[in-house]
């Protein structure tokens, strides 16, 4: 049971969250000019649909040219997914976190969005497992993804440990920045280097023997087209969280659990679009790499948000209930590691037990956050 002080603090944060969202949508009243007219709900829905369409179109091109870069350079689909695709598709979380800790002053939204997105990204693996009709996703994907998943568990562990430590009244910090931030950034860099080294060794024997799948395009042309598609995704993905928050406020969801889930879903749309596009192309490793790479990038975003949050260390000023979400994401990642190593068959040719376990853990995490979250 939360203490009265914790409950009071949480109510204050919720109030600031509502104020931050309504200010961005022009709903707050002004003592001099009176209440501003509410935005047209249809216009907000049109903006939301436009952002989704842009991400859908550009995301397919992003995946195609990412696959071409992997083919031309021999870096492998896993590396492209973990680094290039993940860094682009995770920008909504970065935009939401930055605005939450600076403009709105609501650190709980920033941390909740990051950890919630990690869990939802892992749920994408379940969707891929069902949609990949030929065989189980965990049998089709390379065991090398265990590296990215393992580092993800470590980074999530640092975040959860820091939240728990702050709840005991002990916080390690340099100024207003927690010591966990440089640790997260160093671990992210080590993870990228390790995955790159592993993928380089793994694909070396194939780069010369396999034919060029994109003979009509040079690497320079591919890089420019990838950059153009990435720019569209970046603009739309950065715009999407603000449209989602405006829509949640307009629909009266901003104070509800539904609103939290909706904004979390919105920020994960780029990952979904790009990942599904990769599977349709047959680039399973790129798709799975994007999921684990996005979670690694999300963990690094905590360090960026911590730097922007000037009142003090970010994780020392959030609800301890975020620890439950972080632990759930760690457990889900552990299930994915077991699935990638054991490579199970499907149950009745529909879904594997690893996917069922991921669904169960995600549902448990959502219920726990709804029932016991502060």
C-alpha positions in Angstrom: 0.0 0.0 0.0 1.4 3.4 -1.0 2.1 6.0 1.7 -0.1 9.2 1.8 3.0 11.2 0.7 3.5 8.9 -2.3 -0.2 9.1 -3.2 -0.2 12.9 -2.9 2.9 13.1 -5.1 1.3 10.8 -7.7 -1.8 12.9 -7.8 0.3 16.0 -8.3 2.2 14.3 -11.2 -1.1 13.2 -12.8 -2.3 16.8 -12.6 0.8 18.1 -14.3 0.4 15.4 -16.9 -3.1 16.5 -17.8 -2.0 20.1 -17.8 0.9 19.4 -20.1 -1.3 17.5 -22.6 -4.1 20.0 -22.6 -1.7 22.9 -22.9 -0.2 21.3 -26.1 -3.7 20.9 -27.5 -5.0 24.4 -26.7 -7.6 23.3 -24.2 -6.5 25.3 -21.2 -8.3 28.5 -20.5 -6.6 31.9 -20.4 -7.6 34.5 -17.8 -7.3 37.3 -20.4 -8.7 35.8 -23.5 -11.1 33.2 -22.1 -11.2 29.5 -23.0 -9.6 28.5 -26.3 -11.8 26.7 -28.7 -11.3 22.9 -28.5 -9.6 21.4 -31.5 -11.7 19.6 -34.0 -11.7 15.8 -33.2 -12.0 15.0 -36.9 -8.8 17.0 -37.6 -6.9 15.2 -34.9 -8.0 11.8 -36.3 -7.0 12.9 -39.8 -3.5 13.9 -38.5 -3.3 10.5 -36.7 -4.2 8.7 -39.9 -1.8 10.7 -42.0 1.1 9.9 -39.6 0.2 6.2 -39.8 0.0 6.2 -43.6 3.4 8.0 -43.9 5.0 5.6 -41.5 3.4 2.6 -43.3 4.7 3.8 -46.8 8.1 4.9 -45.7 8.6 2.0 -43.3 8.3 -0.5 -46.2 10.9 1.5 -48.1 13.1 1.7 -45.0 13.0 -2.0 -44.6 13.8 -2.7 -48.3 16.8 -0.4 -48.4 17.9 -1.7 -45.0 18.0 -5.2 -46.5 19.9 -3.8 -49.5 22.5 -2.2 -47.2 22.9 -5.6 -45.4 23.3 -7.3 -48.8 25.8 -4.8 -50.2 28.0 -4.5 -47.0 27.7 -8.0 -45.6 26.8 -6.6 -42.2 23.9 -9.0 -41.8 20.2 -8.4 -41.2 20.5 -8.7 -37.4 23.0 -5.8 -37.2 20.9 -3.6 -39.6 17.8 -4.3 -37.5 19.5 -3.7 -34.1 21.1 -0.5 -35.1 19.8 1.2 -38.2 16.1 0.3 -38.0 15.8 0.4 -34.2 17.3 3.8 -33.9 14.8 5.2 -36.4 11.7 3.4 -35.2 12.4 4.3 -31.5 12.2 8.0 -32.0 8.6 8.4 -30.7 9.8 7.2 -27.3 12.6 9.7 -27.4 10.2 12.5 -28.4 7.7 11.5 -25.7 10.3 11.3 -23.0 12.0 14.6 -23.8 8.7 16.5 -23.8 7.5 14.7 -20.7 10.5 15.7 -18.6 11.0 19.2 -20.0 7.7 20.7 -21.1 5.2 18.8 -19.0 7.4 18.0 -16.0 6.0 14.4 -15.7 8.9 11.9 -15.3 6.4 9.1 -14.7 5.1 9.4 -18.2 8.6 9.3 -19.7 9.7 6.2 -17.7 6.3 4.5 -18.1 6.4 4.9 -21.9 9.9 3.5 -22.2 9.3 0.4 -20.1 5.8 -0.1 -21.5 7.1 0.1 -25.0 9.8 -2.6 -24.2 7.0 -5.0 -23.2 4.9 -4.1 -26.2 7.8 -4.6 -28.6 8.3 -8.1 -27.3 4.6 -8.7 -27.8 5.3 -8.0 -31.5 7.3 -11.2 -31.6 4.0 -13.1 -30.9 2.3 -11.4 -33.8 5.2 -12.3 -36.0 5.1 -15.9 -34.8 1.5 -16.2 -35.8 1.9 -14.4 -39.2 5.0 -16.3 -40.2 3.0 -19.3 -41.6 6.0 -21.3 -42.8 7.5 -22.1 -39.4 7.8 -20.8 -35.9 9.5 -17.4 -35.7 11.9 -18.8 -33.0 13.0 -21.5 -35.4 13.4 -19.2 -38.3 15.4 -16.5 -36.5 19.1 -16.7 -35.9 20.3 -17.7 -32.4 22.6 -14.6 -32.6 19.7 -12.5 -31.4 20.3 -13.9 -27.9 23.2 -11.4 -27.7 20.9 -8.4 -28.1 18.3 -9.9 -25.9 20.8 -10.7 -23.2 22.2 -7.1 -23.2 18.6 -5.9 -23.0 18.1 -7.9 -19.8 21.2 -6.3 -18.3 20.1 -2.7 -19.2 16.6 -3.3 -17.9 18.2 -4.7 -14.7 20.2 -1.5 -14.2 17.0 0.6 -14.6 14.9 -1.6 -12.2 17.8 -1.7 -9.6 18.1 2.1 -9.7 14.3 2.5 -9.2 14.4 0.1 -6.2 17.5 1.7 -4.8 15.9 5.2 -5.0 12.8 3.9 -3.1 15.1 3.0 -0.2 16.2 6.6 0.0 19.7 6.0 -1.6 20.5 7.6 -5.0 24.0 7.7 -6.6 24.3 10.9 -8.7 26.6 13.4 -10.2 24.7 16.7 -9.9 21.2 16.1 -11.2 22.2 13.1 -13.3 22.1 9.6 -11.8 25.2 7.4 -12.1 23.0 4.8 -13.9 22.9 7.0 -17.0 26.6 6.7 -18.0 26.4 3.0 -17.1 23.4 2.6 -19.5 25.2 4.5 -22.3 28.4 2.4 -21.9 26.4 -0.8 -21.9 24.5 0.2 -25.0 27.8 1.0 -26.8 29.3 -2.4 -25.7 26.1 -4.2 -26.9 26.3 -2.5 -30.3 30.0 -3.4 -30.7 29.5 -7.0 -29.6 26.6 -7.6 -31.9 28.5 -6.0 -34.8 31.5 -8.3 -34.1 29.4 -11.4 -33.9 27.5 -10.6 -37.1 30.6 -9.8 -39.0 32.1 -13.1 -38.2 28.9 -15.0 -38.9 28.3 -13.6 -42.4 31.9 -13.5 -43.6 31.6 -16.9 -45.3 28.5 -15.9 -47.2 29.3 -12.4 -48.5 31.3 -13.6 -51.5 29.4 -16.8 -52.3 25.9 -15.3 -52.4 24.8 -13.3 -55.5 24.0 -9.6 -55.3 20.3 -9.2 -54.9 20.4 -5.5 -55.8 22.7 -5.4 -58.9 21.0 -2.3 -60.4 21.7 -0.1 -57.4 25.0 1.1 -56.0 25.6 1.4 -52.2 25.6 5.2 -52.5 22.1 5.1 -54.2 20.8 2.8 -51.6 22.2 4.9 -48.7 20.5 8.1 -50.1 17.1 6.3 -50.5 17.4 4.8 -47.0 18.1 8.3 -45.7 15.1 9.7 -47.5 12.8 7.0 -46.2 14.3 7.4 -42.7 13.6 11.1 -42.8 9.9 10.5 -43.5 9.7 8.0 -40.7 11.6 10.4 -38.3 9.2 13.3 -39.0 6.1 11.2 -38.8 7.3 9.2 -35.8 8.2 12.3 -33.8 4.9 13.9 -34.7 2.9 10.8 -33.7 3.2 10.9 -29.9 1.9 14.5 -29.8 -1.0 13.6 -32.0 -1.7 10.6 -29.8 -1.7 12.7 -26.6 -4.0 15.3 -28.2 -6.4 12.5 -29.3 -6.3 11.0 -25.8 -7.1 14.4 -24.2 -9.8 15.1 -26.7 -11.5 11.7 -26.2 -11.3 12.1 -22.4 -8.8 9.3 -22.0 -5.9 11.3 -20.5 -6.8 10.4 -16.9 -7.5 6.8 -17.7 -5.6 3.5 -18.0 -7.0 3.3 -21.6 -5.2 6.5 -22.4 -1.9 5.2 -21.1 -2.2 2.0 -23.2 -3.2 4.0 -26.3 -0.2 6.4 -26.2 2.0 3.4 -25.6 0.6 1.7 -28.6 1.0 4.8 -30.7 4.7 5.1 -29.9 5.3 1.5 -30.9 3.6 1.8 -34.3 6.8 2.4 -36.3 8.3 -0.8 -34.8 5.2 -2.7 -35.8 5.1 -1.4 -39.4 8.8 -1.9 -40.1 9.0 -5.3 -38.4 5.9 -6.6 -40.3 7.4 -5.3 -43.6 10.6 -7.1 -42.9 8.9 -10.4 -42.3 6.9 -10.0 -45.5 10.1 -9.6 -47.3 11.5 -12.8 -45.7 14.0 -10.8 -43.7 13.2 -12.4 -40.4 16.5 -11.6 -38.7 16.1 -7.9 -39.5 12.6 -8.0 -38.0 13.6 -9.7 -34.8 16.8 -7.5 -34.6 14.6 -4.4 -34.8 12.6 -5.6 -31.8 15.6 -6.3 -29.5 17.5 -3.3 -30.9 14.5 -1.0 -30.1 14.5 -2.2 -26.5 18.2 -1.5 -26.2 17.7 2.0 -27.7 14.8 2.6 -25.3 17.0 1.8 -22.3 19.6 4.3 -23.6 16.8 6.9 -23.9 16.4 6.8 -20.1 19.9 8.3 -19.9 19.0 11.1 -22.3 15.8 11.8 -20.4 17.8 11.8 -17.1 20.1 14.5 -18.6 17.2 16.6 -19.6 15.4 16.3 -16.2 17.0 19.0 -14.2 15.2 18.6 -10.8 17.3 15.6 -10.0 18.0 12.0 -11.0 15.0 10.9 -13.1 14.6 7.4 -11.6 14.6 8.8 -8.1 11.5 10.8 -8.8 9.2 8.2 -10.4 6.7 5.7 -8.9 8.2 2.4 -7.7 5.5 0.6 -9.6 7.6 1.1 -12.8 9.8 -1.6 -11.4 7.0 -4.1 -12.0 6.9 -3.1 -15.6 10.7 -3.4 -15.9 10.8 -6.8 -14.3 8.0 -8.0 -16.6 10.0 -6.8 -19.6 13.0 -8.7 -18.3 11.0 -11.9 -17.8 9.6 -11.6 -21.3 13.0 -11.1 -22.7 14.2 -14.2 -20.8 11.3 -16.2 -22.4 12.4 -15.0 -25.8 16.0 -16.1 -25.1 14.8 -19.6 -24.1 12.7 -19.7 -27.3 15.6 -18.7 -29.5 17.8 -21.3 -27.9 15.4 -24.2 -27.6 13.6 -23.3 -30.9 10.2 -24.9 -30.1 7.7 -26.2 -32.6 4.2 -24.7 -32.8 1.2 -26.0 -31.0 -1.3 -27.2 -33.7 0.8 -25.3 -36.3 -0.5 -22.0 -35.0 1.5 -20.6 -32.1 4.5 -21.8 -30.0 4.6 -22.1 -26.2 7.1 -19.3 -26.0 4.7 -16.9 -27.7 1.9 -18.0 -25.3 4.2 -17.3 -22.4 5.0 -13.8 -23.7 1.2 -13.1 -24.0 0.6 -14.3 -20.4 3.5 -12.2 -19.0 2.4 -9.1 -20.8 -1.2 -9.5 -19.6 0.0 -10.1 -16.1 2.1 -6.9 -16.3 -0.8 -4.8 -17.6 -3.1 -6.1 -14.9 -0.5 -5.5 -12.1 0.2 -2.0 -13.3 -3.6 -1.3 -13.5 -4.3 -2.9 -10.1 -1.2 -1.9 -8.0 0.4 0.9 -10.0 0.7 4.2 -8.1 
